Amino acid sequence: KKQFFALGVIYDMFYLYQTKEGVIENDSLVVELENGPSVIFPLEGEKDVLMGSLSLILARLNPTAQGPRIEDTKKVSIIDLRFKNPVIK
């Protein structure tokens, strides 16, 4: 069940963003974006909510987006979505 969930997330990530690779490790899915940070997903939950959270975070990281954004985007290396409040490192 967890592997099928991970496959669904990888499919969505490949469809929406350029991904380098996705690996299941330590009971989570780690996906590396082609020109961006690594994203850590849980292996269960609501896929649409996770993808929406990631989309919002990446929009805030984009320097061309209007509105407030997260500063020092070049220093962001990991987005961790395993928790209720996403962690950006």
Helices and strands as residue ranges (DSSP letters): H 2-16, E 19-25, E 28-33, E 38-42, H 47-61, G 73-75, E 78-80, E 87-88
